[in-house]
């Protein structure tokens, strides 16, 4: 258990005893050293107690009665056709992607050749004066 995010994602499962042994140890180890996660656990425990209290309460004004009209038997649902995906959208997206990649490659090759030409020109400038001095 490395992060608070991981720990807090598992807090409810920890609270209800649903974690396997390794995850449970990881959560407990993290809770020993992390105050914000302990506070989040305390909040979850309070909410659990409130839900338990509400579930045990009586609601005298609430009545459950069968519907006035008989419920019709469920019929088989008609198959809803899925919207047709246009191959043209995919073709356009692929074309744009290829164009971007192609332009990027062309620009990269162009920059590379320019730098190579500049390097050659610099080397020629350095070597040409020496060649003129040697034939003496």
PAFITI-939490 format. One line per field, with one value per residue (C-alpha): y negated, x, z negated. Coordinates in pm, 1 decimal, decimal comma. Layout:
<recs>
c2 = [Y  ...]
c1 = [X  ...]
c3 = [Z  ...]
</recs>
This chain:
<recs>
c2 = [0,0  -302,0  -588,8  -742,3  -707,3  -328,6  -307,4  -522,2  -324,9  -14,6  -168,8  -54,4  299,5  283,6  154,3  441,9  709,3  780,0  751,8  1045,1  1085,7  901,4  599,0  593,9  584,4  311,6  95,7  149,8  64,9  -250,8  -354,2  -330,6  -605,5  -822,8  -1064,8  -1172,8  -809,0  -745,4  -1047,8  -912,0  -575,5  -749,9  -933,4  -606,9  -442,6  -729,5  -699,0  -323,2  -382,0  -637,6  -397,6  -115,8  -344,0  -453,7  -94,4  3,6  -290,5  -270,0  -480,8  -472,0  -685,2  -465,9  -200,6  54,8  152,8  351,4  149,1  70,2  222,2  565,2  560,3  690,4  976,8  855,6  895,3  965,0  640,6  544,7  534,3  177,4  135,5  -11,9  -330,7  -263,7  -366,7  -540,9  -401,8  -745,6  -893,7  -629,5  -687,5  -1062,1  -1010,6  -766,5  -1008,2  -1294,8  -1074,6  -964,1  -1323,4  -1437,8  -1153,6  -1209,3  -1580,8  -1518,2  -1273,0  -1504,8  -1795,0  -1580,9  -1460,6  -1815,6  -1945,9  -1656,5  -1717,3  -2090,0  -2023,9  -1776,2  -2034,1  -2297,8  -2056,8  -1976,7  -2346,2  -2416,3  -2130,2  -2255,8  -2604,2  -2456,0  -2223,1  -2451,3  -2706,5  -2427,3  -2278,4  -2612,9  -2647,8  -2296,7  -2319,4  -2579,5]
c1 = [0,0  186,4  -55,8  -347,6  -549,3  -502,0  -580,8  -893,3  -1022,3  -1016,4  -1149,2  -1510,9  -1402,6  -1174,8  -1460,1  -1688,8  -1415,0  -1410,5  -1036,2  -802,3  -519,0  -252,5  -473,1  -595,2  -236,4  -149,5  -443,5  -369,1  -0,2  -90,0  -344,9  -75,9  128,7  -128,9  -350,1  -567,0  -654,7  -737,4  -969,5  -1132,6  -1182,0  -1341,4  -1580,7  -1673,1  -1735,8  -1967,1  -2158,7  -2189,2  -2336,9  -2585,0  -2699,1  -2736,1  -2937,6  -3163,6  -3216,2  -3335,5  -3571,6  -3945,4  -4129,0  -4497,9  -4618,8  -4458,6  -4687,3  -4617,2  -4923,7  -4967,7  -5040,9  -5406,1  -5391,6  -5247,9  -4901,9  -4881,6  -4646,9  -4319,8  -4299,6  -3990,0  -3815,9  -3780,7  -3423,4  -3310,1  -3079,4  -2744,1  -2651,0  -2445,2  -2085,3  -1970,0  -1650,9  -1597,0  -1522,2  -1257,5  -1111,1  -1089,3  -930,6  -677,6  -598,3  -541,4  -319,6  -114,9  -80,4  40,7  290,9  404,7  453,0  639,0  872,2  925,9  1003,8  1242,4  1424,9  1442,5  1592,2  1837,2  1958,2  1991,9  2202,7  2414,5  2464,4  2560,2  2808,4  2962,5  2990,8  3159,5  3401,8  3481,6  3551,9  3792,8  3968,9  3993,0  4235,9  4466,2  4467,8  4575,7  4859,0  5005,1  5107,6  5377,8]
c3 = [0,0  120,0  156,9  -25,5  293,9  289,8  -79,9  -65,0  232,3  9,4  -312,2  -274,5  -191,0  -497,1  -711,2  -607,8  -623,3  -250,3  -180,4  -134,5  -385,3  -182,9  -111,7  -472,6  -603,5  -353,8  -461,3  -830,7  -781,8  -592,4  -856,2  -1126,4  -960,4  -779,8  -972,6  -671,8  -598,1  -964,1  -950,5  -634,6  -808,4  -1108,9  -875,6  -702,2  -1041,1  -1143,4  -817,9  -868,0  -1215,4  -1077,3  -806,6  -1060,7  -1289,6  -1005,0  -892,4  -1241,7  -1272,6  -1229,8  -978,3  -1075,2  -785,0  -522,2  -377,9  -111,8  85,0  402,4  714,9  788,7  1135,5  1200,4  1340,1  1695,1  1764,3  1906,2  2279,0  2474,6  2548,8  2910,4  3027,4  3060,3  3355,7  3270,4  3450,4  3758,4  3719,3  4027,0  4179,1  4328,6  3985,9  3927,2  4272,4  4213,0  3870,7  4015,5  4298,5  4056,2  3838,1  4138,7  4256,7  3914,5  3892,5  4250,9  4202,1  3880,5  4050,3  4345,7  4113,6  3912,4  4224,4  4355,5  4030,4  4022,9  4378,0  4311,5  4004,7  4201,7  4478,9  4222,1  4062,7  4403,2  4487,0  4153,8  4209,2  4560,8  4425,9  4177,4  4420,9  4727,5  4575,0  4463,6  4813,7  4957,8  4706,5  4767,1  5141,7  5070,9]
</recs>
